[in-house]
Amino acid sequence: MKKTKKSVGRSVRISPQLRTLIANAIRESDWLHHPEEGKVNIGWPVFDEKEVLQALDSLLNVRISQGPKVREFEAMAAKYIGTKHAVACNSGSSANLLALTALVESGRIKRGSEVLLPASTFATVASPVIQAGLIPVYIDVDATSWNIDPKEIEKAITKKTSVIMPVHTFGNPADMPAIMKIARKHKLLVLEDCCEAHGASIGGKKVGSFGDLATLSFFVAHNITTGEGGMVFTNDPKLDETLRSLREFGRLTNEAATTHRFNYPDKVLKNFDARYIFTRLGYNMRMTDITAAIGIEQLKKLDALNRKRVNIVTQYQKALAPYKKFIILPTIAKGHFHSFYGYPFMIRKDAPFSRLDLVTFLEARGVETRPFFGACLPDQPGFRDEPGRSAGKLPVARWIRDWSVFIGCHPALTPGHVKQVINAFNDFFAKIK
């Protein structure tokens, strides 16, 4: 058998013929591009042959775990958001857990200290706080933006408070100038949860670039997706190093392990291979190169995809304006770019119908609905007996709990889908006296 010479640094290239076959197959598949007509899903991944070819390149070149494409995706995302560092991981909830654990591990905050967060949000805002050994404090939200209310933040601060954790809900930027002013006044850290807010901004400054740390999610229903995936952002090089260690078992960073491979200064593990030195308790939250390959192409499309979302929302806003005596539509503060992960609205308390009446009608007409995530987290069964406290009676959060709805506004919706939504609302309200 003839032996072949070992190739150094070889790579497998995808042939033009295969590229053409894949591109044609994707372009000819309606199912890949949008939901079937008659079904308006809450979310839908929007991709084409570029993502498939990037992922295939990783597979063909046997780059299936964390590698160069993860580093490329991190660099692209940090530049887009406007931070010095970005650390990719396997989900948005992992990103929150990494960020909070890094603050504890670095000595910036103590276990048992309090994290102020909105009462109306998703479960994976509060869960990582508890998992990191910290105490969630549930703050009421503003009745107009439905984001954490700065006035309520100020009231809730105690000697135990260490972090403010605003969430840019549905892509609507929280009032970061006011939040940062409070944080600096009280010497608190700020962790921005941007998991639903890809590309959202205030005065042209991207959310995620205001606080000390920020997180993103790339779940399949979000503005851009890698299927699963997340990322943590920071300008602090020490936090960046801690995040990378925590992400990968608590081991030394690659740079440190390479520099000190057989001479790492430890009085017990003398001359031990530094690639297997563990300096802290960590996790396995790595992102794969296959995942990052998809993210690279998705990030290039983010602004264009967001413009499509806003266009659909504009149509919804215009069509539903005549029904404002029954429902409260979302608003956008001056200078804010709202990236609309979903289209949320509130049913007025004096409306002559219930939320169940409306969502039952919409669902029967093929329009998926959801409530406002966890609505009021301390009321959820999983959080009732966990550590935490509510700052006040949370009247707005409980109003949201009982009267909120959101529907899809993603860029995979066709003009036919949008018309279907509008017709469903028109038919429902035509029956309301």
Secondary structure, DSSP 8 states (H G I E B T S, - for coil): -------SS------HHHHHHHHHHHHT-HHHHS--TT-B-S------HHHHHHHHHHHHTT--SSSHHHHHHHHHHHHHHT-SEEEEES-HHHHHHHHHHHHHHTTSS-TT-EEEEESSS-HHHHHHHHHTT-EEEEE-B-TTT-SB-HHHHHHH--TTEEEE--B-GGG----HHHHHHHHHHHT-EEEEE-TT-TT-EETTEETTSSSSEEEEE-BTTSSS--BS-EEEEES-HHHHHHHHHHHBTTB--HHHHHHTTTT---SSSTT--GGG-B-S---B----HHHHHHHHHHHHHHHHHHHHHHHHHHHHHHHHGGGTTTEE-----TTEE---SSEEEEE-TT-SS-HHHHHHHHHHTTB--B-STTSSGGGSHHHHTSS-EESS--HHHHHHHHHEEEE---TT--HHHHHHHHHHHHHHHHT--
